[in-house]
Amino acid sequence: MVNIMSLGGSQEVGRNCFYVDVDETKVILDMGFHLEQFLELSEDEFLTSKNHTLRKFMNGGAIPDIRLLKRDRKQVDAIICSHAHLDHVAAIPFLINKFRCPVYATPFTAKLIRSLCQEKNIEFEIIEILPGETFHVNNVKVEFIQIAHSTPQTVAIALHTLKGVILYANDYKEDHTPPFEEETDINRIASLAGKTKAIFLDSLYAPDEDFCKSESYAREQVLNLEGDFSNHRAIIASTFSSHIHRLHTLVDLADKLNREVIFVGRSLCRYIEAARDSGVLDLTTRGRMLNFKRKVNSFFKKPFNPKDYFFIVTGHQGEPNAVLSRMADGMFSFSKDDAVLFSCNVIPVPISINHRLALESKLSVFGLSIYKDVHVSGHAHAKDHRHLISLLKPDFLFPVHGIPKMQDAMVKLAREEGVKNVISLKVGEFFSTSF
């Protein structure tokens, strides 16, 4: 018998966390937070506050409600993480001490998790597994399959059970021409055809037809800004802090413009250090890092020539306490000759939409140039999903990581591809099958 429960990540964007009980082995796949709910409950972007209780965060839907596991919580054998985005790992500092098991993650993800937990002085066992490697948790062989996404060393998690494979592909896309080598291992995925009984699929862009564009396209878009940017005074760019390869491209653009890179913001520097320490990419040698508020304030209080620098800062979603919002609120003196680049999309939740609108409104007062949506997603679109489903032909499909209309689109898509059992779980809902 296979038992599956959603602890988060169903009918919502974020808080990804799924419990699987199979072959006398109990695992949790991911343990993230819900950005919108977390920001409503806490102004602390970096998870360092000690003033919030677990009950408050669980009741508010900010982190997975592990109370749903009841007595099974103490029997969990492993927490297995697919990648380093906060909506997949940021609940670990709050919850790990409630479990008696190790965490498994790729080196980059593991370094990020350790960094989050060090600030809370939390000690636990975390085991690093490279993409392409396998390991055992009790009676289940677990495989990390490399997939393309918008942060390094993202993996699909394959649980090789006695009855067949359960594939957890929550955040991926089929990028066959990535600029920095992290291509989805579609051949390995295809080799699981005939063995795969169930798959979990990210539904965020299931309503969007076609394939998701390659990161190479985004790199080309960014580098093509060289001509425009050569005429600007200050240049401030912002993207997802975890998007190491996009940061790499922005640094390459700065080099073309002969400007010194200044990385500004704590979360940005945290991910850059994780990339260095895991051997993914060392950007610390290619720019100056201002990670703490006192360093940031000290830099901006001193006179400098903005034309000498290329600022890469936090705050692409308009977060009120992030660096870009603080710059707009007076920490930096903008002029009409400046440029702000948003190499990102707006996360499709109300709080991010409203915060970005507020930030853009502030920036527009200065008459500066704003470049928006210079970006491609890291999430599969409909044709990516159709291809994966056609390769694997699973008996069961679980749409996850999407609000109801997104998961509904995945349900429709999966049924069109011939999947007989499409199970759209709600948080707290338990599903059992013998396959």
C-alpha positions as CSV (number, residue, x, y, z in Angstrom):
1,M,0.0,0.0,0.0
2,V,1.2,3.6,-0.8
3,N,-0.1,6.4,1.4
4,I,0.3,10.0,0.3
5,M,-0.6,13.2,2.1
6,S,-0.2,16.8,1.1
7,L,1.2,18.9,4.0
8,G,1.4,22.0,1.7
9,G,1.8,22.9,-2.0
10,S,-1.7,21.7,-3.1
11,Q,-4.1,24.3,-4.4
12,E,-1.6,27.0,-3.6
13,V,1.7,28.4,-4.9
14,G,4.4,27.6,-2.2
15,R,4.6,25.6,1.0
16,N,5.6,22.5,-0.9
17,C,5.6,19.5,1.3
18,F,4.4,16.0,0.6
19,Y,4.4,12.8,2.8
20,V,4.9,9.4,1.2
21,D,4.6,6.1,3.1
22,V,5.6,3.1,1.0
23,D,7.4,-0.2,1.6
24,E,7.6,0.5,5.4
25,T,9.5,3.7,4.6
26,K,8.2,7.1,5.4
27,V,9.6,10.2,3.7
28,I,8.8,13.9,3.3
29,L,9.5,15.5,-0.1
30,D,10.4,19.2,0.4
31,M,9.6,21.5,3.3
32,G,9.0,25.0,2.1
33,F,7.2,28.1,3.2
34,H,4.2,30.0,1.6
35,L,5.6,33.4,0.7
36,E,2.4,35.4,0.9
37,Q,1.4,34.0,4.2
38,F,4.9,34.2,5.7
39,L,5.2,37.9,4.7
40,E,1.8,38.6,6.3
41,L,2.8,37.0,9.5
42,S,6.4,38.3,9.6
43,E,8.4,41.3,8.3
44,D,11.6,39.2,8.7
45,E,12.6,38.3,5.2
46,F,15.6,36.2,6.4
47,L,13.9,33.9,8.9
48,T,15.8,35.1,11.9
49,S,12.9,36.3,14.1
50,K,12.5,34.4,17.4
51,N,9.1,36.1,18.1
52,H,6.9,33.7,16.2
53,T,5.6,30.4,17.4
54,L,5.2,27.3,15.2
55,R,1.5,27.3,15.9
56,K,1.1,30.8,14.5
57,F,2.9,29.9,11.3
58,M,1.2,26.6,10.9
59,N,-2.3,28.0,11.6
60,G,-1.6,30.9,9.2
61,G,-0.6,28.6,6.4
62,A,3.0,29.9,6.2
63,I,4.7,26.6,6.8
64,P,3.5,22.9,6.5
65,D,1.2,21.8,9.3
66,I,3.1,18.8,10.5
67,R,0.4,18.2,13.2
68,L,-1.5,16.4,10.4
69,L,1.1,13.6,10.6
70,K,0.1,12.9,14.2
71,R,2.1,9.9,15.5
72,D,3.6,9.2,12.1
73,R,5.8,12.3,12.5
74,K,8.2,10.5,14.8
75,Q,8.5,7.6,12.3
76,V,9.6,9.7,9.3
77,D,12.8,8.3,7.9
78,A,14.0,11.1,5.7
79,I,13.3,14.6,4.5
80,I,14.3,14.8,0.8
81,C,14.7,18.2,-0.9
82,S,14.4,18.8,-4.6
83,H,16.1,22.2,-4.8
84,A,17.0,25.4,-2.9
85,H,14.0,27.7,-3.4
86,L,12.5,28.9,-0.2
87,D,9.1,27.6,-1.0
88,H,10.7,24.1,-1.0
89,V,13.2,24.4,2.0
90,A,12.5,27.5,4.1
91,A,10.3,25.7,6.7
92,I,13.2,23.4,7.7
93,P,14.6,25.8,10.3
94,F,11.2,25.9,12.0
95,L,10.4,22.2,11.8
96,I,13.5,20.1,11.6
97,N,13.8,19.7,15.4
98,K,10.4,18.0,15.4
99,F,11.8,15.1,13.4
100,R,14.4,12.4,14.1
101,C,15.7,11.9,10.6
102,P,18.3,13.3,8.3
103,V,17.8,15.7,5.4
104,Y,19.0,14.7,1.9
105,A,19.8,17.4,-0.6
106,T,22.2,18.3,-3.4
107,P,25.4,20.2,-2.2
108,F,24.1,23.6,-3.3
109,T,20.7,23.1,-1.6
110,A,22.4,21.6,1.5
111,K,24.7,24.7,1.8
112,L,21.6,27.0,1.6
113,I,19.7,25.0,4.2
114,R,22.7,25.1,6.6
115,S,23.0,28.8,6.2
116,L,19.3,29.3,7.1
117,C,19.6,27.0,10.1
118,Q,22.9,28.4,11.4
119,E,21.2,31.7,12.2
120,K,18.8,29.8,14.6
121,N,21.7,27.7,16.0
122,I,20.0,24.5,14.8
123,E,22.1,21.3,14.4
124,F,20.9,18.3,12.5
125,E,22.2,15.7,10.0
126,I,22.2,16.8,6.3
127,I,23.5,14.4,3.7
128,E,24.7,15.7,0.3
129,I,23.8,13.7,-2.8
130,L,24.9,14.8,-6.3
131,P,22.5,14.9,-9.2
132,G,22.6,11.4,-10.9
133,E,23.4,9.6,-7.6
134,T,21.2,7.1,-5.7
135,F,20.9,6.2,-2.0
136,H,18.7,4.1,0.1
137,V,16.2,5.1,2.8
138,N,15.1,1.9,4.4
139,N,13.5,-0.2,1.7
140,V,13.3,2.5,-0.9
141,K,16.1,3.4,-3.4
142,V,16.0,7.1,-4.0
143,E,17.5,8.6,-7.2
144,F,18.3,12.3,-7.9
145,I,17.7,13.0,-11.6
146,Q,19.1,16.3,-12.9
147,I,16.5,18.7,-14.2
148,A,16.6,22.2,-15.5
149,H,15.2,24.9,-13.3
150,S,16.0,28.5,-12.2
151,T,18.4,27.5,-9.4
152,P,21.4,25.1,-9.5
153,Q,21.4,21.4,-8.8
154,T,17.6,21.0,-9.0
155,V,16.6,17.3,-9.1
156,A,13.5,15.2,-9.8
157,I,13.3,12.7,-6.9
158,A,12.6,9.1,-8.1
159,L,11.4,6.7,-5.3
160,H,12.1,3.2,-6.6
161,T,9.5,1.1,-4.7
162,L,8.7,-2.6,-4.9
163,K,5.6,-1.7,-7.1
164,G,7.3,0.8,-9.3
165,V,8.6,4.4,-9.4
166,I,7.1,7.5,-7.8
167,L,8.6,10.5,-9.6
168,Y,8.5,13.9,-7.8
169,A,9.1,16.6,-10.5
170,N,8.0,19.6,-8.7
171,D,9.7,22.6,-10.5
172,Y,11.4,21.7,-13.7
173,K,11.4,22.5,-17.4
174,E,12.8,20.8,-20.5
175,D,15.7,23.1,-21.4
176,H,17.8,21.4,-24.1
177,T,20.1,24.3,-24.7
178,P,21.0,25.7,-21.3
179,P,23.9,28.2,-21.3
180,F,25.5,26.6,-18.2
181,E,25.2,22.8,-18.7
182,E,22.3,22.0,-16.3
183,E,20.1,20.2,-18.9
184,T,17.2,18.1,-17.9
185,D,18.3,14.5,-18.1
186,I,15.4,13.5,-20.3
187,N,17.1,10.2,-21.4
188,R,17.2,9.0,-17.8
189,I,13.6,10.1,-17.3
190,A,12.6,8.3,-20.4
191,S,14.3,5.1,-19.2
192,L,11.7,5.0,-16.4
193,A,8.9,4.4,-18.9
194,G,6.9,1.3,-18.0
195,K,8.1,1.5,-14.4
196,T,6.6,4.8,-13.3
197,K,3.4,4.4,-11.4
198,A,2.9,8.0,-10.2
199,I,4.3,11.5,-10.8
200,F,4.0,14.8,-9.0
201,L,4.1,17.7,-11.5
202,D,4.4,21.4,-10.9
203,S,1.3,23.1,-12.2
204,L,2.3,26.8,-12.1
205,Y,2.3,27.3,-15.9
206,A,0.2,24.4,-17.0
207,P,-2.3,26.8,-18.6
208,D,0.5,28.2,-20.9
209,E,0.8,26.4,-24.2
210,D,4.1,25.7,-26.0
211,F,7.4,24.8,-24.3
212,C,9.1,27.0,-21.7
213,K,11.9,29.0,-23.3
214,S,15.5,28.2,-22.6
215,E,17.7,30.1,-20.2
216,S,19.9,30.8,-23.2
217,Y,17.2,33.1,-24.5
218,A,17.2,35.1,-21.3
219,R,21.0,35.3,-21.4
220,E,20.8,36.7,-24.9
221,Q,18.1,39.2,-23.9
222,V,20.2,40.5,-21.0
223,L,23.5,40.8,-22.9
224,N,21.7,42.6,-25.7
225,L,21.1,45.5,-23.3
226,E,24.8,46.5,-23.5
227,G,24.1,49.3,-26.0
228,D,21.2,50.8,-24.1
229,F,23.0,50.6,-20.8
230,S,26.2,52.3,-22.0
231,N,24.2,55.6,-22.0
232,H,23.0,55.3,-18.4
233,R,24.4,56.8,-15.2
234,A,23.4,54.3,-12.4
235,I,22.5,50.7,-13.4
236,I,20.6,48.7,-10.8
237,A,19.5,45.1,-11.7
238,S,17.4,42.7,-9.6
239,T,16.6,39.1,-10.1
240,F,15.8,36.0,-8.0
241,S,18.7,35.6,-5.5
242,S,18.7,31.9,-6.1
243,H,19.1,32.2,-9.9
244,I,22.9,31.8,-9.9
245,H,23.1,31.4,-13.7
246,R,21.1,34.6,-14.3
247,L,23.4,36.4,-11.8
248,H,26.3,35.0,-13.9
249,T,24.9,36.6,-17.0
250,L,24.3,40.0,-15.2
251,V,28.0,39.9,-14.1
252,D,29.0,39.3,-17.7
253,L,27.0,42.3,-18.8
254,A,28.7,44.4,-16.2
255,D,32.1,43.3,-17.5
256,K,31.1,44.4,-21.0
257,L,30.2,47.8,-19.6
258,N,33.5,47.9,-17.7
259,R,31.7,48.5,-14.4
260,E,32.4,47.0,-10.9
261,V,29.7,44.7,-9.7
262,I,28.3,45.3,-6.2
263,F,26.0,42.6,-4.8
264,V,23.7,44.2,-2.3
265,G,21.4,42.3,0.1
266,R,21.6,39.4,2.5
267,S,19.6,36.8,0.7
268,L,21.6,37.5,-2.5
269,C,24.9,37.1,-0.8
270,R,23.6,33.9,1.0
271,Y,22.9,32.2,-2.3
272,I,26.2,33.4,-3.9
273,E,28.1,31.9,-1.0
274,A,26.2,28.6,-1.2
275,A,27.2,28.5,-4.9
276,R,30.8,29.1,-4.1
277,D,30.9,26.6,-1.2
278,S,29.2,23.9,-3.2
279,G,31.6,24.3,-6.2
280,V,28.8,25.4,-8.5
281,L,30.2,28.8,-9.4
282,D,32.2,31.4,-7.6
283,L,30.9,34.9,-8.2
284,T,32.5,36.2,-5.0
285,T,35.7,36.9,-7.1
286,R,33.7,39.0,-9.6
287,G,32.0,41.5,-7.4
288,R,31.9,43.1,-4.0
289,M,29.4,41.8,-1.5
290,L,27.4,44.0,0.9
291,N,25.3,41.5,2.9
292,F,24.4,43.2,6.1
293,K,22.4,46.4,6.5
294,R,25.2,48.3,8.3
295,K,27.6,47.6,5.3
296,V,24.9,48.6,2.9
297,N,24.1,51.9,4.7
298,S,27.8,52.6,5.1
299,F,28.4,52.3,1.4
300,F,25.5,54.4,0.3
301,K,26.3,57.2,2.8
302,K,29.7,57.8,1.2
303,P,30.2,59.8,-2.1
304,F,30.7,57.7,-5.2
305,N,30.3,57.9,-8.9
306,P,27.4,55.7,-10.0
307,K,28.9,55.3,-13.4
308,D,31.6,53.1,-11.9
309,Y,29.3,50.4,-10.6
310,F,26.7,47.8,-11.7
311,F,24.5,47.2,-8.7
312,I,22.8,43.8,-8.4
313,V,20.3,44.1,-5.5
314,T,17.5,42.3,-3.7
315,G,13.9,43.5,-4.1
316,H,12.7,42.4,-7.5
317,Q,9.2,41.7,-6.1
318,G,9.0,45.1,-4.5
319,E,9.5,43.7,-0.9
320,P,9.3,46.8,1.3
321,N,12.4,46.0,3.4
322,A,14.6,44.8,0.5
323,V,17.4,46.9,-0.9
324,L,15.7,48.2,-4.1
325,S,12.7,49.5,-2.1
326,R,15.0,51.2,0.4
327,M,16.9,52.8,-2.5
328,A,13.7,54.1,-3.9
329,D,12.8,55.4,-0.4
330,G,15.8,57.6,-0.3
331,M,18.9,55.5,0.4
332,F,20.1,56.4,-3.1
333,S,19.6,59.5,-5.1
334,F,18.1,58.5,-8.4
335,S,18.1,60.6,-11.6
336,K,16.4,60.4,-15.0
337,D,19.6,59.1,-16.4
338,D,19.5,55.9,-14.4
339,A,18.2,52.4,-15.3
340,V,16.6,49.7,-13.3
341,L,16.4,46.2,-14.7
342,F,14.0,43.6,-13.5
343,S,15.3,40.3,-14.8
344,C,12.4,38.4,-13.4
345,N,8.7,38.0,-13.6
346,V,6.3,39.0,-10.8
347,I,5.3,36.0,-8.7
348,P,1.5,35.6,-9.4
349,V,0.2,36.2,-5.9
350,P,-1.5,39.3,-4.7
351,I,1.1,40.5,-2.2
352,S,3.9,40.4,-4.8
353,I,1.8,42.0,-7.5
354,N,0.9,44.9,-5.1
355,H,4.4,45.3,-3.8
356,R,5.9,45.5,-7.3
357,L,3.3,48.1,-8.4
358,A,4.1,50.2,-5.4
359,L,7.8,50.0,-6.1
360,E,7.4,50.8,-9.8
361,S,5.3,53.8,-8.9
362,K,8.0,55.1,-6.7
363,L,10.7,54.6,-9.3
364,S,8.7,56.2,-12.1
365,V,8.7,59.5,-10.2
366,F,12.4,59.8,-10.9
367,G,11.8,59.6,-14.7
368,L,14.4,56.8,-15.0
369,S,14.3,53.9,-17.5
370,I,12.7,50.7,-16.2
371,Y,13.4,47.4,-18.1
372,K,10.8,44.7,-17.1
373,D,10.4,41.0,-17.7
374,V,13.8,40.4,-19.1
375,H,13.4,36.9,-18.1
376,V,12.3,33.3,-18.9
377,S,10.6,31.1,-16.4
378,G,12.1,28.0,-14.8
379,H,8.8,26.3,-14.8
380,A,7.4,23.8,-17.3
381,H,4.7,24.9,-19.7
382,A,2.0,22.7,-21.2
383,K,4.1,21.1,-23.9
384,D,6.9,20.3,-21.4
385,H,4.3,18.5,-19.3
386,R,2.7,16.7,-22.3
387,H,6.1,15.4,-23.4
388,L,7.0,14.1,-19.9
389,I,3.6,12.4,-19.5
390,S,3.8,10.8,-22.9
391,L,7.2,9.4,-22.1
392,L,6.3,7.9,-18.7
393,K,2.6,7.1,-19.2
394,P,2.0,7.0,-15.4
395,D,-1.0,5.4,-13.8
396,F,-1.4,8.3,-11.3
397,L,-0.6,12.0,-11.6
398,F,-0.7,14.5,-8.7
399,P,-0.9,18.1,-9.8
400,V,0.9,20.3,-7.3
401,H,2.3,23.8,-6.8
402,G,-0.5,25.8,-8.3
403,I,-3.7,27.6,-7.3
404,P,-6.9,25.8,-8.3
405,K,-7.1,27.2,-11.9
406,M,-3.5,26.1,-12.5
407,Q,-4.1,22.6,-11.1
408,D,-7.4,22.4,-13.0
409,A,-5.4,23.0,-16.2
410,M,-3.0,20.2,-15.3
411,V,-5.9,17.9,-14.6
412,K,-7.3,18.6,-18.1
413,L,-3.9,18.3,-19.7
414,A,-3.1,14.9,-18.0
415,R,-6.5,13.4,-18.9
416,E,-6.0,14.5,-22.5
417,E,-2.7,12.6,-22.4
418,G,-4.4,9.5,-21.2
419,V,-3.7,9.5,-17.5
420,K,-6.5,7.5,-15.9
421,N,-6.1,8.6,-12.3
422,V,-5.5,12.4,-11.8
423,I,-5.6,13.2,-8.1
424,S,-5.8,16.8,-7.1
425,L,-5.2,16.7,-3.4
426,K,-6.1,19.3,-0.9
427,V,-3.8,20.2,2.0
428,G,-4.3,17.6,4.7
429,E,-6.0,15.2,2.4
430,F,-4.8,11.5,2.5
431,F,-4.7,9.2,-0.5
432,S,-4.0,5.5,-0.4
433,T,-3.6,3.1,-3.3
434,S,-2.0,-0.3,-4.0
435,F,-1.1,0.7,-7.6
